[in-house]
Amino acid sequence: MFILDQALAQDIVDRAMAILPCNVNVMDYMGIIIGSGEAQRLYTRHEGAQLVLANSRVVEIDSHTARQLDGVRPGVNLPLMLDHKLVGVLGITGEPAQVRVYAELVKMTAEMLMEHRRQQADQQWRHQRSEDLLSRLLLGDGGLHLLDEAEQLGLQPQLSRQAVVIELPANAVYAGQLVTWLNGRYANSWCVSCEPSLVYWCRATGKDRDDALLLEQFDAQRWHVSRMATVEPSSDLASLREACTAARDLLDYARHVQPQHRLLRLASHRLAVLFWRNRHDCLADSVAEPVRRLQGNGQLLDTLRAWFDYSGESQTCADALGIHRNSLRYRLEKIAEVSGCDPYRTDDLLRLYVGLQMVPR
């Protein structure tokens, strides 16, 4: 329900009196002056407005009539209407014959301002409600019963979407700007910032997007993005929620294990994220023990990572490390000695790989 408040009432008065040579009053639905060119009259009862409210019609008071009433001045008082409802009264002080035309023009302007304010309030409500609804749908306890409301708000929940989670620095103040930019640039986006430093963006699937270029565009806007994780498209809400969780876990994994990467795709790190999720399990903890024995020896850990990065290709791995193949073999033997797992044996190699995904750098 629209309520004519003091701020809007005074704005109407100020706009009108910047042009008119007479005083203007705006009264609320109870006939109390809430906007006036005469500050001393604010929050007093206006007798002319009382008559307008009682009869829902224009009330004109000339000098002769005003002298017969207590504290009443000549003027024209008009009902302010919104959606065919009486929400307030506009009063123009002066002889009716002289201010009648002005009054009609100011009334029209006032009603246009009220309609504009109502539209702004409605848009703000829809925006806030949409954000709250999306937060519940994607991350909270919201279930399928919220889909009808999402449809009514024009959120198109039936569309296939791809989950993207964007991580910002802890002190970033531009999350709202980034959300607005994404929503304006990509049609049918669901984009909310409901956790510190994280923006959840569920973009409608369609043409392929260059995410590396997108990161460059963020940088050009001076919106530093620490890293961005993407998941394969989801066809329904349940899988989209799971995708958002997976993307968040992927960012957490990258933050601790592969901090050098800014753009990550779950398709390339699915196994690693699975192990990272379960790193606190007692069995997982024992699996990671051999790698923990290597902590404190950065050279051996870097060698082990390179061994996996280059799929055990000795010459390629040695070249990447800038060492001779014999030096590589010596380091691998040292890894086996310290960790108790031989990188040349399949079972031990798997244990080393899994452990490497669960131990932060």
C-alpha positions in Angstrom: 0.0 0.0 0.0 1.4 3.4 -1.0 1.7 6.0 1.8 2.4 9.6 1.1 5.4 10.4 3.3 6.9 13.7 4.5 9.9 13.5 2.2 7.9 13.2 -0.9 5.3 15.8 0.3 8.0 18.3 0.9 9.6 17.5 -2.5 6.2 18.3 -4.2 6.0 21.6 -2.3 9.6 22.6 -3.1 9.1 21.9 -6.8 5.9 23.8 -7.0 7.0 26.8 -5.0 10.1 27.2 -7.2 7.7 28.3 -9.9 4.5 29.6 -8.2 4.2 32.8 -6.3 1.9 31.3 -3.6 2.2 28.8 -0.7 1.6 25.1 -1.3 0.6 22.5 1.3 0.5 18.8 1.1 -1.6 16.8 3.6 -1.7 13.1 4.3 -4.7 10.8 4.4 -5.7 12.2 7.8 -5.5 15.8 6.8 -2.3 16.6 8.6 0.1 19.0 6.8 3.3 17.0 6.1 4.7 19.4 3.4 4.5 23.1 3.4 6.2 26.4 2.3 5.4 27.6 5.8 7.4 25.5 8.3 5.3 26.6 11.2 2.2 24.9 9.8 3.8 21.4 9.5 2.1 18.7 11.5 -1.1 20.8 12.1 -4.6 19.8 11.0 -5.8 21.4 7.7 -9.6 22.1 7.7 -9.8 22.3 4.0 -8.1 18.9 3.6 -10.7 17.4 6.1 -13.5 18.5 3.8 -11.7 17.0 0.7 -11.1 13.7 2.5 -14.7 13.5 3.7 -16.3 14.2 0.3 -13.5 13.1 -2.1 -13.9 16.2 -4.2 -12.2 19.6 -4.8 -12.9 22.1 -2.0 -12.5 25.9 -2.8 -12.5 28.4 0.0 -12.7 32.1 -0.9 -11.9 35.1 1.4 -15.5 35.5 2.5 -15.8 31.8 3.6 -12.3 31.8 5.2 -13.3 34.7 7.5 -16.1 32.5 8.9 -13.8 29.6 9.7 -11.2 29.5 12.4 -7.6 29.5 11.2 -8.5 28.8 7.5 -7.0 30.7 4.6 -8.5 31.1 1.1 -7.3 28.6 -1.4 -8.0 25.5 -3.5 -7.7 22.0 -2.1 -7.6 19.0 -4.4 -7.6 15.2 -3.8 -4.4 13.4 -4.6 -5.2 10.1 -6.3 -3.2 7.0 -7.0 -4.7 3.9 -8.6 -8.1 5.5 -8.1 -7.5 5.8 -4.3 -7.4 9.0 -2.3 -4.0 9.1 -0.6 -3.6 12.8 0.3 -4.6 16.4 -0.4 -2.9 19.2 -2.2 -3.6 22.8 -1.1 -2.7 26.0 -2.9 -3.1 29.2 -0.9 -4.9 32.2 -2.6 -8.1 33.3 -4.2 -9.6 30.3 -6.0 -10.1 32.3 -9.2 -6.4 33.2 -9.3 -4.8 29.8 -8.3 -7.3 27.3 -9.7 -5.3 26.7 -12.9 -2.0 26.4 -10.9 -3.7 23.9 -8.6 -4.6 21.5 -11.4 -1.1 21.6 -12.8 0.5 21.0 -9.5 -1.9 18.2 -8.8 -1.0 16.5 -12.0 2.7 16.9 -11.3 2.2 15.6 -7.7 0.4 12.5 -8.9 3.1 11.8 -11.5 5.8 12.1 -8.7 3.8 9.7 -6.5 3.5 7.2 -9.3 7.2 7.4 -10.0 8.0 6.9 -6.3 5.6 3.9 -6.2 7.3 2.4 -9.2 10.7 2.9 -7.6 9.5 1.2 -4.4 8.0 -1.6 -6.3 11.2 -2.2 -8.3 13.3 -2.1 -5.1 11.0 -4.6 -3.4 11.1 -6.9 -6.4 14.9 -6.7 -6.6 15.3 -7.4 -2.9 12.7 -10.2 -2.9 14.4 -11.7 -6.0 17.8 -11.7 -4.2 16.3 -13.2 -1.1 14.5 -15.9 -3.1 17.6 -16.8 -5.2 19.7 -17.1 -2.0 17.1 -19.6 -0.6 16.8 -21.4 -3.9 20.6 -21.8 -4.4 22.1 -21.9 -0.9 19.4 -22.1 1.7 16.5 -24.2 2.7 14.3 -23.1 -0.2 12.7 -26.0 -2.0 10.6 -26.6 -5.1 7.6 -24.7 -3.5 9.5 -21.5 -4.2 9.6 -22.1 -7.9 6.1 -20.7 -8.4 7.1 -17.4 -6.8 10.3 -17.3 -8.9 8.2 -17.7 -12.0 5.9 -14.9 -10.9 8.9 -12.6 -10.4 10.1 -13.4 -14.0 13.2 -15.3 -12.9 12.5 -18.2 -15.4 13.5 -21.1 -13.2 12.9 -23.5 -16.0 16.0 -22.4 -18.0 19.2 -24.5 -18.0 22.0 -22.6 -16.2 25.7 -22.9 -15.5 26.9 -22.3 -12.0 29.9 -19.9 -11.7 31.3 -18.8 -8.4 33.5 -15.7 -8.2 35.8 -15.1 -5.3 36.8 -11.5 -4.4 39.4 -10.2 -2.0 38.2 -10.1 1.6 38.1 -6.3 1.6 36.4 -5.8 -1.8 33.7 -3.2 -1.9 32.6 -3.6 -5.5 30.6 -6.9 -5.3 27.3 -5.0 -5.9 28.8 -3.2 -9.0 30.0 -6.6 -10.4 26.5 -8.1 -9.8 24.8 -5.2 -11.5 27.2 -5.4 -14.5 26.7 -9.2 -14.9 22.9 -8.9 -14.7 22.8 -6.1 -17.2 25.2 -7.8 -19.6 23.9 -11.4 -19.6 20.2 -12.0 -20.0 18.4 -14.2 -17.6 21.2 -14.3 -15.1 20.8 -15.3 -11.5 23.5 -13.3 -9.7 23.7 -12.8 -6.0 26.3 -11.8 -3.4 25.1 -13.5 -0.2 28.3 -14.6 1.3 31.4 -12.6 2.2 33.7 -12.4 -0.8 31.7 -14.8 -3.0 29.4 -14.0 -5.9 27.2 -16.8 -7.2 26.4 -16.3 -10.9 24.1 -18.8 -12.6 24.1 -17.8 -16.2 21.7 -19.1 -18.8 23.3 -21.5 -21.1 23.7 -20.7 -24.8 26.6 -19.6 -26.8 30.1 -20.4 -25.5 31.7 -17.8 -23.3 35.3 -16.9 -23.0 35.9 -16.9 -19.3 39.5 -15.8 -19.6 38.3 -12.8 -21.5 35.7 -12.2 -18.8 38.4 -12.0 -16.2 40.3 -9.5 -18.3 37.1 -7.4 -18.4 36.8 -7.5 -14.7 40.4 -6.3 -14.4 39.7 -3.5 -16.8 36.9 -2.4 -14.6 39.3 -2.5 -11.6 37.3 -5.3 -10.0 40.0 -7.7 -8.9 38.8 -11.3 -8.9 40.9 -13.7 -6.9 39.6 -16.7 -8.8 36.6 -18.0 -10.6 35.2 -21.5 -10.7 32.8 -23.0 -13.3 30.7 -26.1 -13.4 29.0 -27.9 -16.2 25.4 -26.7 -17.0 22.5 -27.9 -14.9 19.1 -28.6 -16.2 17.1 -28.3 -13.0 17.2 -26.6 -9.6 18.5 -29.6 -7.6 21.5 -30.1 -9.8 22.1 -26.3 -9.9 22.3 -26.2 -6.1 24.8 -29.1 -6.2 26.8 -27.3 -8.8 27.0 -24.2 -6.7 28.3 -26.2 -3.8 30.8 -28.0 -6.0 32.1 -24.6 -7.4 32.5 -23.3 -3.9 34.5 -26.4 -2.9 36.6 -26.0 -6.0 37.5 -22.5 -5.0 38.4 -23.6 -1.5 40.6 -26.4 -2.9 42.3 -24.0 -5.3 42.8 -21.4 -2.5 44.8 -23.9 -0.4 46.3 -26.3 -2.9 46.6 -24.4 -6.3 46.6 -20.7 -5.4 48.3 -19.8 -8.7 45.2 -20.6 -10.7 42.5 -17.9 -11.3 40.2 -19.8 -13.6 39.2 -23.3 -12.6 36.8 -25.7 -14.2 35.3 -28.6 -12.2 35.7 -30.9 -15.2 39.5 -30.7 -14.8 39.5 -31.0 -11.0 36.6 -33.3 -10.2 38.7 -36.0 -8.5 40.8 -33.5 -6.6 37.7 -31.7 -5.2 36.2 -35.0 -4.1 39.3 -35.8 -2.1 39.5 -32.2 -0.7 35.9 -32.4 0.5 36.7 -35.5 2.5 40.1 -34.6 3.7 39.0 -34.6 7.4 37.7 -38.1 7.2 39.9 -40.5 9.3 40.6 -42.8 6.4 41.5 -39.8 4.2 43.7 -38.5 6.9 45.8 -41.7 6.9 45.9 -41.7 3.1 47.5 -38.2 3.2 50.1 -39.1 5.8 52.9 -39.9 3.3 52.6 -36.5 1.7 52.6 -34.8 5.1 56.1 -36.4 5.7 57.3 -34.4 2.7 56.1 -31.1 4.1 59.0 -28.9 4.9 60.9 -30.1 1.9 59.7 -27.8 -0.9 62.0 -29.3 -3.5 60.6 -32.8 -3.1 57.0 -31.5 -3.1 57.6 -29.5 -6.2 59.2 -32.5 -7.9 56.2 -34.7 -6.9 53.8 -32.1 -8.3 55.7 -31.9 -11.6 55.8 -35.7 -11.8 52.0 -35.7 -11.8 51.7 -32.6 -14.0 53.7 -34.3 -16.7 52.1 -37.8 -16.2 55.4 -39.4 -15.3 57.2 -38.4 -18.5 60.8 -38.4 -17.1 62.4 -36.1 -19.7 59.6 -33.6 -19.9 59.4 -33.5 -16.1 63.1 -33.0 -15.7 63.1 -30.2 -18.4 60.3 -28.4 -16.6 62.2 -28.6 -13.3 65.5 -27.6 -15.0 67.4 -30.6 -13.9 69.0 -33.7 -15.4 67.0 -37.0 -15.7 69.5 -38.6 -13.2 68.7 -35.8 -10.7 65.0 -36.4 -11.2 65.5 -40.1 -10.5 67.4 -39.3 -7.3 64.7 -37.0 -6.1 62.0 -39.6 -6.8 64.0 -42.1 -4.8 64.3 -39.6 -2.0 60.5 -39.1 -2.1 60.1 -42.9 -1.7 62.5 -42.9 1.2 60.9 -40.0 3.1 57.2 -40.8 2.4 57.3 -44.5 2.4 55.6 -44.6 -1.0 57.4 -45.4 -4.3 56.3 -43.0 -7.2 57.0 -45.9 -9.6 54.4 -48.2 -8.1 50.8 -47.8 -9.0 49.3 -48.2 -5.6 51.8 -45.9 -3.9 51.5 -43.4 -6.8 47.8 -43.2 -6.3 48.2 -42.6 -2.6 50.7 -39.8 -3.2 48.4 -38.2 -5.7 45.4 -38.3 -3.4 47.4 -37.0 -0.5 48.7 -34.1 -2.6 45.1 -33.0 -3.2 44.3 -33.0 0.5 47.3 -31.2 1.9 47.4 -27.4 1.7 50.5 -25.8 0.3 
